[in-house]
Amino acid sequence: MYRDPSCGCCEAWAAHMQQGDRHEVATVDHPDMASVKTQHGVPDDLRSCHTMIADGYVIEGHVPAADVERLLAERPDWVEGLAVAGMPLGSPGMEAGGKVQPYQVIAFGNGRREVFASYP
């Protein structure tokens, strides 16, 4: 997982991914996250704070672990990655005392986008 060294929510999201030792997340502090996102093809309007590469897929932002697991199990041939744009309250790593904003997990790749999951 690439992250800006000054961002705290990225570490909270990594802890969500590692829950119960289900996944190992190696953290790389990077001073230029825009270049990381560009290098891995994250669309500008889907960008968030951290970017993870999981078995060849790009995972951008506060994507729930269950959706990453579903992507790795289903492996849709057109999908390059999943993204949660911005930093919605209530998403993994962005818990805010019960405050929740609705958000969507977007699958993207090959010029195509689809809603992969929605959270109220």
N, C-alpha and C positions, 0 to 999 in steps of 0.2 A: 504494500500500500504506500503510494507516494502521498506526502502531506507537507503542508507548509509547517515549518518548525514552530510557529507561534500559534497554531490552531489546536485547541483542546478537544473540540467535538470529534475530531478524527480519531483520537485515542479511545473515546467513549464508543464510537462505532466499531473499532477494532475489537474492543472487549465484547461487544454484542456478537460479533462474528465468531469469537473464540469461546463463547459460552459453553461450559461443560467440556472444554477441550475438543470441541467438534471440528474446529478448523484452526490451523496455524496461520497467523498473519505476521509477516515480516514488514517492519515499518522502515521507510526510507524518507528522511527529511530532505526536501528539495526546495531550493530558493526560488525556482521559477516554475510554478505549477502550470502556468499557461502553456509553456513549451511541452510539458508532459502530456497535457490534454490534446494539444495539436498533434503531437507525435503519434498518439494512440487513436486519433480520429473521433474524439468526443465533439459532437456538434456544439457550437457556441451557446445556443439557447438551452442546452441540457446540462451545462456545467454546474458543478458544486465545488466543495472544498477539497476533497481527496479523491484519488483515482487508484483503483486496485486492478491488477491483472490476475485473473483466476483461470488457470488452465486455458490460456489463450483468449479469454473474453475480457472485455473492459467493464469494470464495475465502477460507475461514477456516482459519488455522493452516498446518501443515507439509504441505500437499498437494503431491505430486510434480508436477514440470513436465509429465510425460507425461500425467497425469490431467487437468490443466488443458487441455492441447492436445486430448485426446480429447473433453472436454466442448465445447470450441469447435468441433470438427469435427462432432460428432454432434448437438448442440443439442436434447436431449430437451425437449419442449414443457412439461413439468411442473416441470422443475428450475429452482430459483432460485439454487442454489449448491452448492458442495462444501465439506466440512469434515473436518478431522482434529482430533478433540477432544483437548485437553490438549497435552502436549509429549513424545510418545514418543521415546525414545532410538533413534537410527538413522534417523529420518525426515529428509528434507532440512532442513538447518539445525540439526539436533540430533545430528549425528555425535558419537560419544563413544568413540573408540578401539576401534571394532569391537563395542561393546555395542549390542544391538538388542532392542527390545521390539516384539511384534506390534501392528499397528494396522490400522484400516480407514479408507478414504475413504468418507464418507457423502454421497450426493446427497440434498438436501432441497428441498422446495417444495410449496406448495398442501396443507399438512397431511400430506404423504407423505414417506417416507424409504426409501432403498434403499442397500445396499452397492454402491458404484461400483467399488471395488478393495480388495483385501486384501493385506497384506504380512506375511510371517511374522516 
